[in-house]
């Protein structure tokens, strides 16, 4: 069994202590999720383990043949390469063979009568047979397709940032290392891709170490949770749910201890303020005890309750109304005759596949993009703020407190009291001693948290959120979710995060593509389950070879009907046919080259056949059980 371990890890960044005497091990098969407030060193830890950043102390131990693949938050791309060339850019013999095969296949497509190219391709095919490289090639194309990348010959320079990130994820997965390190792998993925990635990682035999804001993803994949806090690493065995339960118990115990400390602190504070001189050994010890206690309390202060109930600006009955609006970019229709009335108190999630126009809707509502047709009516009392995917107008030479005070020195709470900018920074997990830090010294996640706070400090009554969970830590998301729960205005959120949408939205606008938008009342998870059930029912209905199963009735006698007996006679042969077709599809996908249209069609057929096969297996088990009884 392969084990990766680090003992007594130390790391400084400037004057900031990131890790102090941290030790851990990663055993083969571990699925470890890392959580912690932005700036606590999650990405730094991944960089150190991956070997792209050096530590200031500590020892690393692992087998000589131990392999690591790393998806960082900012992958480096050679944009001259195509998607497939990028995937197989490594120097392994299998990758080199596949690259040669794909290149020769493209040459033959351009010159189908070239006998030399035909002969070379034949030799490469024989080598592919001998080394089982077909499986690697087919697996790579399957992964790309599942991540929404169908044009394998497309240059990276022609792709969006999100598409490049998905290509980087695919490259990391196909290397099949001993340790798979993933930093925010669900960013830029839609629901179908996230679901597929969950299944892929759940079945992955080696170790996985990952950072994610997606708490459903974290809960399903993790067998351990590492929490980073104040330079330390705390390990919890089990899922994210198990971690929350353990932490709740730990914090309850700590609160009991804290109340005792606070009582002692008050006594010590009264004594120290008397101006006692440290003349005796006893007095020196008492002063040292006071300083230690004061430091402990300060370190714990920012983990207390973070509930926020800002008053916000008054919102009248009229909010936003869209009347038959249309929008297109070239030949791509984004909105077509769309009408919708946003009402006070609405919590609306905007969901759908990438590229269907979700962010375009927010840009239109915020006035950043114009519509081609229709009308938009905005209420006179609307004060709209837009949390975009980029930190807008952030002067990084400013200190944090200066940046927030540009918007407001203080803000009103619902009870009529006021909270200062400094207090708001603390509630957003920035301890008092960090308020003078220049923005340029913050991590990417800390900048996002600061940008979010600036928007909330403006006291909006209509809030547009575009992928708010990207780059925010789980604790900040909890703060935001609590804020939205008591927010009196309208919230319109574009997100793929199931957990966040379930907690914050009760209505959905579902973008279907080609300008079509459906409305759904309910939670996102409920919508997904209903959609999944509908698709499964459609697949079964379209399968003429299979008789729809009757509902099981335990009171009925366990005996095969005529149709069931006939089904039992044929089902194994049909299962074999489906399995053979799936194997053929795998080979056809490997040989499809850059014909991404064919690849997509084959992938869709493969999904349908897998669903069909799963259903047939369930039917076989059901019939076999009836026969045995």
Order of alpha helices (4+ residues) and beta strands (2+ residues): beta-beta-beta-alpha-beta-beta-alpha-alpha-alpha-alpha-alpha-beta-alpha-beta-alpha-beta-beta-alpha-alpha-beta-beta-beta-alpha-beta-beta-alpha-beta-beta-alpha-alpha-beta-alpha-beta-alpha-beta-beta-alpha-alpha-alpha
